[in-house]
Amino acid sequence: MVHVYGDNVDTDRIIPGKYTKTLDLSTLADHVLEDLDPDFRHNVKDGDILIAGENFGCGSSREQAPIALKQCGLSCIVADYFARIFYRNAINIGLPILEIGNHDIEKGDDIEVDIEQGVVTNKTKGKTYQATQLPQVMIDILEEGGLVDYLKKHGDYQLS
Amino acid sequence: MGQTVSEKIISRHIGRSVGAGDLVVTPVDGVMATDTTAPLALKAFEKMGGTKVFDPTKCALVLDHAVPPPNERIANLHKMMRAFAAEQGMRLFEIGEGICHQVMIENAYVKPGDIFIGADSHTPTYGAVNAMASGVGSTDLAATMMTGKIWLKVPESIKIICNGQLQTGVSAKDLILYLVGKITISGATYKSVEFEGEAFEGMTVASRMTIANMVAEMGGKTAIVNPKGLELDYDFDPIYPDHDAHYVDTFEFDVSNLEPQVAAPESPDNVVNISQHAGQEINYAFIGTCCNGRLEDLQAAAQILKGKRIKSGVRMVIGPASKNVMLEAMNDGTLQILMNAGASIITPGCGPCVGTHQGVPGNDEVVISAANRNFRGRMGNPNSNIFLAAPATVAASALAGCITNPKEFL
C-alpha cells in the first residue's frame, strides 16, 4: 500500500520535537506523522511505501525522523527529492529512499519498488520510473545496512 | 576557473583544488552535538567501534534543547552525555551555558576558514564568521567524531547580493525573512549560499549569525556571509570568493526600502510585508533562539518596551542565547526593562522553539516569535499558529496585543 503526501513535509510533522528526546526508538513510531495525518500510524503496515513530492524531510537534523518512518514498518520512501540532512540520515540508518523527479504516483496506485535497481513500477498507470543514482559512497553505506555497519567494517571512509 | 568560498575552504582542507559536484572526504576542524542529537550519536559511536574521539579539543557536547531537564528521561540523557564527555576529556556545555551555535562562536570553537560539522540543522550559522559549516544527523556526527572526517559533495553556490542600507527599525531578521520568502524553503537545497553587498558589510557578528542561520530554511548546505567588515576579537585571514567564481544563480536586491517582514503559518518562507498581518491578535510573544536571542535582539526589544507594560492578557517569554548574553543584558539593564514590561526570562537554551517545554502555546493561540521555524506543531502544539518576525516586531506586538510595525514605537 502506498501513502501519498505533498511537498515540503518537514521533520516537525514527521516526528514532533517533544518526542525526540529518547533512546526508546519504538516510541517514535507511536507519533510518526501525527501532525500531518493522525490516521497514518494506525493504518501503516509492514512493507508499505511512502510517496512524497519535493523537499521531503526539510527542517531539523533529527535522525529520529527517518528512524520513526523505518520503525513504523515502511519499506521505502519515494519523493521528487529530499532535504539534504534527511537524505543522509535515511541512508545512514539503512532506510531505502528513491529520488524520482516529477513522478505522478497518486493515492491508490499499485506500486512495486526494486530498490537495488532504483526502479519503481506503477502498475495502475502502466509506467516505470528510474530513480536518480546515489553517489557510490551512499550505495556502499546502504549495502552494509547503514553507516554504523559500514564503519564497523571499514574503520574509515573508503572513497573509490 | 575561480572558486567560491566553499570550494576554497574544502580545497585547502584536502590539499587539492576541487569544484562543485566533486565527492570528497575532508578533515574537519570541529564537531558538536546537542541533547537532541548526541544520545543517538553516542550509541552509534559505540556500535561503530568508536573508543576515543579523534581530538577531544575539537569535539563538544551542548545541553541546550531541553534545559534544565523537564523530566527524568531527559535528565538521564543529560547524565549519559556528561559521562561520555568526562570519559573522553572533551568539553560539555552545561545547562544554561547557552545554545550550541552561540557557545561555539563565543568560545571560538569555530573560526574563519574552518570546516565544522554540527548535529543540528542550524549549523550553517557559522558562515557568519567565514567558516563552512554544515548540519548532519546523529550517525554522521558519530562517524565524524570517530574519524575526524566527513564525506561531502562539494556544493554548488548561490550568490545573494543586497545593496543599500536597512532603515531604522528594520533588522537582519527582516532581511533574511525577506530572502527566505524569495528563495523559498527548498530553493537552496544542497547548495552553499553566499551573501555579499553593502547591507551585510556593516553588520555585527550577531546580525551575520541571524542571516546565516536561516539558510537552513532555504534548504542550504552551508552559508557564507562575505567577510568584508567582519570584526572578531582575534586576528584572522578572511576568505573571499574569486572574481571569476561560478555561481549557479545570482540574486540581487535593493533593500533600502525594505519593510519589517513576517512569516505566516505554517512555513518560514510564507513571508510578506508586516502590513498584511498588522492587527492580527496575538496571545504569546517569544524572543530567543539561535536566530535572535543575542544582546542586540534583547536590546531592540527593550528599546520599545522601556517604561511600558505589555498588553494585558498577552504573555512574553525571553530566552537569552547564552549565559554571556544574559549577563550582559543583566549588566546593561536590558533584562530589568524587559521584566518590568512583563516578560518572563527563561534559562538560556532552545526552550519554546523546539516544543519540549518552557512555553508551549495553548489551542488556537497565536504566537509571534523571533525564532526561525513555524511549522505546524513546532512549539509543541499543532493547534496553535506561529508568526515569525524580528525581535523589535515581537516587542511592538506584545505591547499592542496584535501584530504591529515596530516603527510605530521608534
Interface residues (C-beta under 8 A of the other chain):
Chain A: D7 N8 D10 D12 R13 P16 G17 K18 T20 K21 T22 L23 E34 D35 L36 E54 N55 C58 G59 S60 S61 R62 E63 Q64 P66 I67 Y81 A83 R84 I85 R88 N89 N92 I93 P135 Q136 V137 G146 L147 V148 D149 L151 K152 G155 D156 Y157 L159
Chain B: L23 V24 V25 D35 T36 T37 P39 L40 K43 A44 K47 M48 G49 H65 A66 R73 I74 L77 A119 D120 S121 T123 G135 V136 G137 S138 T139 D140 A142 A143 M146 T147 K149 W151 K153 I185 S186 T189 Y190 A216 G219 K221 S267 V354 G355 T356 R373 F375 R376 G377 R378 G380 P382
